[in-house]
Amino acid sequence: MKSDFKGNKAHLPSKPCVVCGRPMSWRKAWAKNWDEVKYCSDACRARKNPSARNA
């Protein structure tokens, strides 16, 4: 990631949430593990496997 970021979020990488499909934009907090980020929120993380709760 370039260090000369000027606030234009259109040029940041993004990927879809595996649960809801909403696009997630890169965040500085995710810089070290961007490849492992799968969920856009804690709510989607909680819903990641709904069939496991019912079993």
Distance bins in CASP14 RR format, pairs under 12 A and 6 or more apart:
PFRMAT RR
TARGET T0000
AUTHOR 0000-0000-0000
RMODE 2
METHOD distances of the structure
MODEL  1
1 11 0 0 0 0 0 1 0 0 0 0 0
1 12 0 0 0 0 1 0 0 0 0 0 0
1 13 0 0 0 0 1 0 0 0 0 0 0
1 26 1 0 0 1 0 0 0 0 0 0 0
1 27 0 0 0 0 0 1 0 0 0 0 0
1 28 0 0 0 0 1 0 0 0 0 0 0
1 30 0 0 0 0 0 1 0 0 0 0 0
1 31 1 0 0 1 0 0 0 0 0 0 0
1 32 0 0 0 0 0 1 0 0 0 0 0
1 34 0 0 0 0 1 0 0 0 0 0 0
2 8 0 0 0 0 0 1 0 0 0 0 0
2 11 0 0 0 0 1 0 0 0 0 0 0
2 12 0 0 0 0 0 1 0 0 0 0 0
2 13 0 0 0 0 0 1 0 0 0 0 0
2 26 0 0 0 0 0 1 0 0 0 0 0
2 31 0 0 0 0 0 1 0 0 0 0 0
3 28 0 0 0 0 0 1 0 0 0 0 0
3 31 0 0 0 0 0 1 0 0 0 0 0
4 11 0 0 0 0 0 1 0 0 0 0 0
5 11 0 0 0 0 1 0 0 0 0 0 0
5 12 1 0 0 1 0 0 0 0 0 0 0
5 13 0 0 0 0 0 1 0 0 0 0 0
5 26 0 0 0 0 1 0 0 0 0 0 0
5 27 0 0 0 0 0 1 0 0 0 0 0
5 28 0 0 0 0 1 0 0 0 0 0 0
5 31 0 0 0 0 0 1 0 0 0 0 0
6 12 0 0 0 0 0 1 0 0 0 0 0
7 25 0 0 0 0 0 1 0 0 0 0 0
7 28 0 0 0 0 0 1 0 0 0 0 0
8 25 0 0 0 0 0 1 0 0 0 0 0
9 23 0 0 0 0 0 1 0 0 0 0 0
9 24 0 0 0 0 0 1 0 0 0 0 0
9 25 1 0 1 0 0 0 0 0 0 0 0
9 26 0 0 0 0 1 0 0 0 0 0 0
9 27 0 0 0 0 0 1 0 0 0 0 0
9 28 0 0 0 0 0 1 0 0 0 0 0
10 23 0 0 0 0 0 1 0 0 0 0 0
10 25 0 0 0 0 1 0 0 0 0 0 0
10 26 0 0 0 0 0 1 0 0 0 0 0
11 25 0 0 0 0 0 1 0 0 0 0 0
11 26 0 0 0 0 1 0 0 0 0 0 0
12 23 0 0 0 0 0 1 0 0 0 0 0
12 24 0 0 0 0 0 1 0 0 0 0 0
12 25 1 0 1 0 0 0 0 0 0 0 0
12 26 1 0 1 0 0 0 0 0 0 0 0
12 27 0 0 0 0 1 0 0 0 0 0 0
12 28 0 0 0 0 1 0 0 0 0 0 0
12 30 0 0 0 0 0 1 0 0 0 0 0
12 31 0 0 0 0 0 1 0 0 0 0 0
12 34 0 0 0 0 0 1 0 0 0 0 0
13 23 0 0 0 0 0 1 0 0 0 0 0
13 24 0 0 0 0 1 0 0 0 0 0 0
13 25 1 0 0 1 0 0 0 0 0 0 0
13 26 1 0 1 0 0 0 0 0 0 0 0
13 27 0 0 0 0 0 1 0 0 0 0 0
13 30 0 0 0 0 0 1 0 0 0 0 0
13 31 0 0 0 0 0 1 0 0 0 0 0
13 34 1 0 0 1 0 0 0 0 0 0 0
13 35 0 0 0 0 0 1 0 0 0 0 0
13 37 0 0 0 0 0 1 0 0 0 0 0
14 21 0 0 0 0 0 1 0 0 0 0 0
14 22 0 0 0 0 1 0 0 0 0 0 0
14 23 1 0 1 0 0 0 0 0 0 0 0
14 24 1 0 0 1 0 0 0 0 0 0 0
14 25 1 0 1 0 0 0 0 0 0 0 0
14 26 1 0 0 1 0 0 0 0 0 0 0
14 27 0 0 0 0 0 1 0 0 0 0 0
14 30 0 0 0 0 0 1 0 0 0 0 0
14 34 0 0 0 0 0 1 0 0 0 0 0
14 37 0 0 0 0 0 1 0 0 0 0 0
14 40 0 0 0 0 0 1 0 0 0 0 0
15 21 0 0 0 0 1 0 0 0 0 0 0
15 22 0 0 0 0 0 1 0 0 0 0 0
15 23 1 0 0 1 0 0 0 0 0 0 0
15 24 1 0 1 0 0 0 0 0 0 0 0
15 25 0 0 0 0 1 0 0 0 0 0 0
15 26 0 0 0 0 1 0 0 0 0 0 0
15 27 0 0 0 0 0 1 0 0 0 0 0
15 30 0 0 0 0 0 1 0 0 0 0 0
15 34 0 0 0 0 1 0 0 0 0 0 0
15 35 0 0 0 0 1 0 0 0 0 0 0
15 36 0 0 0 0 0 1 0 0 0 0 0
15 37 1 0 0 1 0 0 0 0 0 0 0
15 38 0 0 0 0 1 0 0 0 0 0 0
15 39 0 0 0 0 0 1 0 0 0 0 0
15 40 0 0 0 0 1 0 0 0 0 0 0
16 22 1 0 0 1 0 0 0 0 0 0 0
16 23 1 0 1 0 0 0 0 0 0 0 0
16 24 1 0 0 1 0 0 0 0 0 0 0
16 25 0 0 0 0 0 1 0 0 0 0 0
16 37 0 0 0 0 0 1 0 0 0 0 0
16 38 0 0 0 0 1 0 0 0 0 0 0
16 39 0 0 0 0 0 1 0 0 0 0 0
16 40 0 0 0 0 1 0 0 0 0 0 0
16 44 0 0 0 0 0 1 0 0 0 0 0
17 23 1 0 0 1 0 0 0 0 0 0 0
17 24 1 0 1 0 0 0 0 0 0 0 0
17 25 0 0 0 0 0 1 0 0 0 0 0
17 37 0 0 0 0 1 0 0 0 0 0 0
17 38 1 0 0 1 0 0 0 0 0 0 0
17 39 1 0 1 0 0 0 0 0 0 0 0
17 40 1 1 0 0 0 0 0 0 0 0 0
17 41 1 0 0 1 0 0 0 0 0 0 0
17 42 0 0 0 0 0 1 0 0 0 0 0
17 43 0 0 0 0 0 1 0 0 0 0 0
17 44 1 0 1 0 0 0 0 0 0 0 0
17 45 0 0 0 0 1 0 0 0 0 0 0
17 47 0 0 0 0 0 1 0 0 0 0 0
17 48 0 0 0 0 1 0 0 0 0 0 0
18 24 0 0 0 0 1 0 0 0 0 0 0
18 36 0 0 0 0 0 1 0 0 0 0 0
18 37 0 0 0 0 1 0 0 0 0 0 0
18 38 1 0 1 0 0 0 0 0 0 0 0
18 39 1 0 0 1 0 0 0 0 0 0 0
18 40 0 0 0 0 1 0 0 0 0 0 0
18 41 0 0 0 0 0 1 0 0 0 0 0
18 44 1 0 0 1 0 0 0 0 0 0 0
18 45 0 0 0 0 1 0 0 0 0 0 0
18 47 0 0 0 0 0 1 0 0 0 0 0
18 48 1 0 0 1 0 0 0 0 0 0 0
18 49 0 0 0 0 0 1 0 0 0 0 0
19 38 0 0 0 0 1 0 0 0 0 0 0
19 39 1 0 0 1 0 0 0 0 0 0 0
19 40 1 0 0 1 0 0 0 0 0 0 0
19 41 0 0 0 0 1 0 0 0 0 0 0
19 42 0 0 0 0 0 1 0 0 0 0 0
19 43 0 0 0 0 1 0 0 0 0 0 0
19 44 1 1 0 0 0 0 0 0 0 0 0
19 45 1 0 0 1 0 0 0 0 0 0 0
19 46 0 0 0 0 1 0 0 0 0 0 0
19 47 1 0 1 0 0 0 0 0 0 0 0
19 48 1 0 1 0 0 0 0 0 0 0 0
19 49 0 0 0 0 1 0 0 0 0 0 0
19 50 0 0 0 0 1 0 0 0 0 0 0
20 38 0 0 0 0 0 1 0 0 0 0 0
20 39 0 0 0 0 1 0 0 0 0 0 0
20 40 1 0 0 1 0 0 0 0 0 0 0
20 41 0 0 0 0 1 0 0 0 0 0 0
20 43 0 0 0 0 1 0 0 0 0 0 0
20 44 1 0 1 0 0 0 0 0 0 0 0
20 45 0 0 0 0 0 1 0 0 0 0 0
20 46 0 0 0 0 0 1 0 0 0 0 0
20 47 0 0 0 0 1 0 0 0 0 0 0
20 48 0 0 0 0 0 1 0 0 0 0 0
21 38 0 0 0 0 0 1 0 0 0 0 0
21 39 0 0 0 0 0 1 0 0 0 0 0
21 40 1 0 0 1 0 0 0 0 0 0 0
21 41 0 0 0 0 0 1 0 0 0 0 0
21 44 0 0 0 0 1 0 0 0 0 0 0
21 47 0 0 0 0 0 1 0 0 0 0 0
22 39 0 0 0 0 0 1 0 0 0 0 0
22 40 1 0 1 0 0 0 0 0 0 0 0
22 41 0 0 0 0 1 0 0 0 0 0 0
22 43 0 0 0 0 0 1 0 0 0 0 0
22 44 0 0 0 0 1 0 0 0 0 0 0
23 40 0 0 0 0 1 0 0 0 0 0 0
24 30 0 0 0 0 1 0 0 0 0 0 0
24 34 0 0 0 0 1 0 0 0 0 0 0
24 37 1 0 0 1 0 0 0 0 0 0 0
24 38 0 0 0 0 1 0 0 0 0 0 0
24 39 0 0 0 0 1 0 0 0 0 0 0
24 40 1 0 1 0 0 0 0 0 0 0 0
24 41 0 0 0 0 1 0 0 0 0 0 0
24 44 0 0 0 0 1 0 0 0 0 0 0
25 34 0 0 0 0 0 1 0 0 0 0 0
25 37 0 0 0 0 0 1 0 0 0 0 0
25 40 0 0 0 0 1 0 0 0 0 0 0
26 32 0 0 0 0 0 1 0 0 0 0 0
26 33 0 0 0 0 0 1 0 0 0 0 0
26 34 1 0 0 1 0 0 0 0 0 0 0
26 35 0 0 0 0 0 1 0 0 0 0 0
26 37 0 0 0 0 1 0 0 0 0 0 0
27 33 0 0 0 0 0 1 0 0 0 0 0
27 34 0 0 0 0 1 0 0 0 0 0 0
27 37 0 0 0 0 1 0 0 0 0 0 0
27 40 0 0 0 0 0 1 0 0 0 0 0
28 34 0 0 0 0 0 1 0 0 0 0 0
29 37 0 0 0 0 1 0 0 0 0 0 0
30 36 0 0 0 0 1 0 0 0 0 0 0
30 37 1 0 1 0 0 0 0 0 0 0 0
30 38 0 0 0 0 0 1 0 0 0 0 0
30 39 0 0 0 0 0 1 0 0 0 0 0
30 40 0 0 0 0 0 1 0 0 0 0 0
31 37 0 0 0 0 0 1 0 0 0 0 0
37 44 0 0 0 0 0 1 0 0 0 0 0
37 45 0 0 0 0 0 1 0 0 0 0 0
38 44 0 0 0 0 1 0 0 0 0 0 0
38 45 0 0 0 0 1 0 0 0 0 0 0
38 48 1 0 0 1 0 0 0 0 0 0 0
38 49 0 0 0 0 0 1 0 0 0 0 0
39 45 1 0 1 0 0 0 0 0 0 0 0
39 46 0 0 0 0 1 0 0 0 0 0 0
39 47 0 0 0 0 1 0 0 0 0 0 0
39 48 1 0 0 1 0 0 0 0 0 0 0
39 49 0 0 0 0 0 1 0 0 0 0 0
40 46 0 0 0 0 0 1 0 0 0 0 0
40 47 0 0 0 0 0 1 0 0 0 0 0
40 48 0 0 0 0 0 1 0 0 0 0 0
41 47 0 0 0 0 1 0 0 0 0 0 0
41 48 0 0 0 0 0 1 0 0 0 0 0
42 48 0 0 0 0 0 1 0 0 0 0 0
44 50 0 0 0 0 0 1 0 0 0 0 0
46 52 0 0 0 0 0 1 0 0 0 0 0
46 53 0 0 0 0 1 0 0 0 0 0 0
47 53 0 0 0 0 1 0 0 0 0 0 0
49 55 0 0 0 0 1 0 0 0 0 0 0
END
